Amino acid sequence: MAKFLFCLPRYHTNATPWMGVLLNAGHKVSIDVMLLGPTENHELVQPTKQEIGALSRRLQRTGIAKTDELHSFPDIRGYWRHMRAVDPDVVIVRGVTRWFCRMAALFAILQHRKLVIYDQEDAIPRPATGTWFRRALFRLLRIPHFTSRAGDRSGHGSNLGQATSIAFGCPFPEADVARWSARAAAWPPRLLMVAKYRDRKGHANLLEALALIADTIPFSMTFCGEEASDTDIRFRASLQDLSAKLGIADRVAFIANVPHRDMGRVYAEHDLFILPSRNEPAAVSPIEAAWAGCAVLISRDSGTRCYFPDGNRYAFDAESPADIARALGENLANPATLAEAREQCLDKLRRISNADVIRREFEAMI
């Protein structure tokens, strides 16, 4: 069995199913991060938070480096010794744009360990793009890439810029998935959005879309997000004010900071999940929602759009409340259309996120 070390600026819970697949196969997994988040799932593996090194702090004080943990790096000699102590067979770094990941990648090479780079771009990017050139360079150095994008969405590129696709896996026990998928949807339908309370997530456009269908389609709506700062709290309050202005406050609820271990229950208490965020490279909440028996609607440009059925029925322009309302209307026309959407989303996901395939792809790195 092998030892895997993941080096990430922050451990996002979307990686938790990967940890489960590796651990169930008998491998050892370690995770090093520069920042821990308040709603992360650490039940399988506890990430090791690295302290900011003296050189990193000096660069931040002089203005050369950004002054936040995600753009920092640990003590150089200390992390060299740490990697030697962990003694991984495979080191997986999250891109090479953050200083910590650059350091981990360099140390992996110097310590003669297998290095793999993980990104969240298209499996086959367009030629002559930054992603294509970056992957091509590393491939020439015999350093592979993998991506969480499920297959190729672009239809362009060449093998030189291609990355292996390793889909996000199922975070829930199969027995729960079977039970949740077999439940009857409620009517009026219960809608859910899970995302940080930040402007780019598209909450306001969704509220405007809901106001457009409020007179013709019954629904209740739950917004679930992470409030990690006063800015998040103020933004959520502004959304509550907007829902009142639009006349739908009595049909909208807001919750925050639900631990990830409780999210299965939250998803299973709803019937349709919608995520209107912009520039979202790898949203995992739609995937979790589908495993829990929800139909899923997602922005056309989302990095995980390809996890769900093709066609406009399951996608929309996140900048257009009218198009969001159109997608909602197509799937909430009646209970039968909603039931069909739930079934089709789960069927596609089962084909994409197969645990055996995920395990084989990781083991091919050894």
VOTISE-217762 format. One record per residue (C-alpha): z, x negated, y. Coordinates in steps of 0.2 Angstrom, whole numbers, padded with zeros to 4 digits, always signed. Last residue first. Layout:
// VOTISE-217762
ZXY...
//
This chain:
// VOTISE-217762
-0038-0010+0025-0049+0000+0037-0056+0010+0023-0039+0017+0020-0039+0026+0036-0056+0034+0032-0050+0039+0015-0034+0047+0021-0044+0057+0034-0056+0063+0021-0042+0068+0009-0033+0077+0023-0048+0088+0028-0049+0092+0046-0068+0097+0049-0071+0109+0034-0054+0118+0036-0057+0119+0055-0073+0128+0053-0065+0141+0042-0050+0143+0054-0061+0147+0068-0072+0159+0058-0057+0169+0052-0049+0171+0069-0066+0176+0077-0069+0189+0064-0051+0197+0066-0054+0197+0085-0071+0206+0083-0063+0219+0071-0048+0222+0083-0060+0228+0097-0070+0220+0112-0058+0205+0112-0069+0191+0107-0084+0195+0118-0073+0200+0132-0063+0184+0132-0079+0174+0132-0086+0184+0147-0069+0183+0157-0071+0164+0155-0088+0165+0162-0082+0175+0177-0068+0163+0180-0081+0149+0181-0075+0131+0182-0070+0131+0164-0088+0135+0159-0086+0144+0142-0085+0142+0123-0081+0152+0108-0094+0165+0110-0106+0153+0118-0111+0146+0101-0105+0134+0088-0089+0137+0078-0074+0126+0082-0069+0108+0079-0084+0103+0090-0075+0108+0106-0062+0095+0103-0068+0083+0117-0069+0098+0129-0085+0100+0139-0088+0118+0134-0071+0123+0138-0061+0132+0123-0059+0149+0115-0049+0149+0099-0045+0163+0087-0027+0161+0081-0021+0159+0064-0008+0145+0064-0021+0132+0060-0032+0139+0074-0017+0136+0086-0014+0118+0081-0033+0114+0084-0032+0122+0101-0016+0112+0105-0024+0096+0101-0035+0093+0116-0045+0077+0115-0055+0072+0130-0051+0086+0142-0061+0084+0158-0057+0101+0164-0045+0113+0155-0049+0131+0151-0039+0132+0135-0038+0149+0126-0028+0154+0111-0030+0171+0103-0018+0181+0092-0001+0175+0096+0016+0175+0088+0009+0162+0076+0006+0150+0090+0024+0150+0096+0031+0149+0078+0020+0134+0075+0026+0126+0091+0045+0125+0086+0044+0107+0079+0034+0103+0095+0050+0106+0105+0046+0120+0119+0046+0112+0136+0041+0127+0146+0038+0146+0145+0028+0157+0157+0024+0176+0154+0010+0187+0160+0007+0205+0158+0019+0211+0171+0012+0198+0183-0006+0206+0182-0009+0212+0200-0019+0197+0206-0006+0192+0219+0008+0193+0206-0002+0182+0194-0004+0170+0209+0014+0169+0213+0018+0165+0195+0005+0152+0195+0013+0144+0211+0030+0144+0202+0021+0134+0188+0015+0121+0200+0032+0119+0208+0040+0116+0191+0026+0103+0187+0029+0094+0203+0048+0094+0200+0044+0083+0185+0042+0084+0166+0038+0103+0164+0027+0104+0149+0018+0120+0146+0017+0137+0138+0008+0151+0147+0009+0168+0138-0003+0182+0141-0002+0200+0136-0018+0210+0133-0027+0227+0135-0045+0226+0139-0054+0237+0152-0044+0236+0168-0037+0219+0165-0054+0211+0162-0057+0203+0179-0038+0199+0182-0038+0189+0166-0053+0179+0173-0043+0175+0189-0028+0170+0178-0039+0159+0168-0046+0151+0184-0028+0147+0190-0022+0140+0173-0037+0127+0173-0029+0112+0165-0035+0101+0180-0021+0109+0191-0006+0103+0180+0007+0113+0171+0004+0104+0155-0005+0114+0142-0003+0128+0129-0012+0144+0133-0009+0160+0123-0016+0178+0122-0007+0192+0113-0019+0206+0108-0015+0224+0111-0016+0226+0097-0008+0213+0085-0018+0203+0073-0014+0205+0055-0006+0191+0046-0016+0181+0032-0019+0166+0043+0000+0164+0047+0005+0165+0029-0009+0153+0022-0005+0141+0036+0014+0142+0033+0011+0138+0014-0001+0124+0019+0013+0115+0029+0009+0112+0047+0002+0098+0057-0016+0099+0050-0026+0084+0054-0035+0077+0069-0052+0072+0064-0057+0054+0060-0075+0050+0066-0081+0032+0063-0088+0025+0079-0107+0023+0084-0113+0011+0097-0123+0000+0086-0128+0014+0075-0138+0021+0089-0136+0034+0103-0141+0052+0106-0138+0069+0098-0123+0071+0110-0110+0081+0099-0109+0069+0085-0094+0071+0072-0077+0077+0075-0071+0068+0090-0055+0059+0086-0064+0042+0087-0065+0026+0077-0070+0009+0083-0073-0007+0072-0070-0025+0077-0084-0036+0069-0087-0046+0085-0104-0038+0086-0095-0021+0084-0084-0025+0098-0099-0028+0110-0108-0012+0103-0092-0002+0106-0090-0007+0124-0109-0005+0127-0110+0013+0120-0094+0018+0129-0100+0012+0146-0116+0021+0144-0133+0012+0139-0137+0024+0125-0128+0041+0124-0112+0040+0113-0112+0043+0094-0095+0048+0089-0092+0055+0106-0077+0048+0115-0058+0049+0111-0055+0031+0107-0046+0021+0094-0049+0002+0092-0046-0006+0075-0039-0024+0072-0036-0032+0055-0024-0046+0057-0027-0064+0060-0012-0067+0071-0023-0072+0085-0034-0056+0083-0019-0045+0082-0011-0054+0097-0027-0050+0107-0027-0032+0102-0009-0030+0106-0011-0038+0123-0026-0027+0127-0017-0012+0122-0002-0016+0133-0013-0019+0148-0022-0002+0147-0041-0002+0146-0043-0008+0129-0043+0009+0119-0028+0015+0109-0025+0001+0098-0024+0001+0079-0017-0014+0071-0020-0015+0052-0010-0026+0039+0006-0025+0049+0019-0039+0050+0032-0029+0059+0041-0046+0062+0025-0054+0068+0022-0040+0080+0039-0042+0087+0037-0061+0089+0022-0059+0099+0030-0044+0109+0044-0055+0114+0033-0070+0119+0023-0058+0131+0037-0047+0137+0030-0029+0137+0016-0022+0146+0013-0009+0160+0000+0003+0164+0008+0018+0155+0025+0013+0162+0020+0016+0180+0018+0005+0195-0001+0001+0194-0005-0018+0194-0010-0030+0207+0002-0022+0220+0014-0037+0221+0028-0027+0214+0018-0021+0200+0012-0039+0195+0030-0045+0195+0035-0030+0184+0022-0034+0171+0027-0053+0172+0045-0048+0168+0041-0037+0154+0042-0018+0153+0052-0013+0138+0044-0007+0122+0048+0010+0115+0047+0010+0097+0040+0026+0090+0051+0036+0078+0040+0041+0063+0039+0058+0054+0051+0068+0064+0046+0060+0081+0036+0075+0088+0034+0073+0107+0040+0086+0119+0050+0075+0132+0037+0060+0132+0041+0042+0127+0032+0028+0137+0027+0010+0133+0023+0013+0115+0024+0005+0098+0021+0015+0082+0025+0009+0064+0018+0016+0048+0020+0011+0030+0008+0018+0017+0013+0028+0002-0001+0041+0003+0011+0054+0010+0015+0042+0023-0003+0040+0028-0007+0058+0029+0009+0062+0038+0006+0049+0051-0012+0056+0054-0004+0073+0056+0007+0066+0070-0007+0059+0080-0009+0075+0091+0009+0072+0095+0004+0060+0109+0013+0043+0108+0011+0035+0125+0003+0018+0130-0002+0017+0111-0001+0003+0098-0002+0010+0081+0004-0002+0067-0002+0002+0049+0006-0007+0034-0003-0006+0018+0000+0000+0000
//
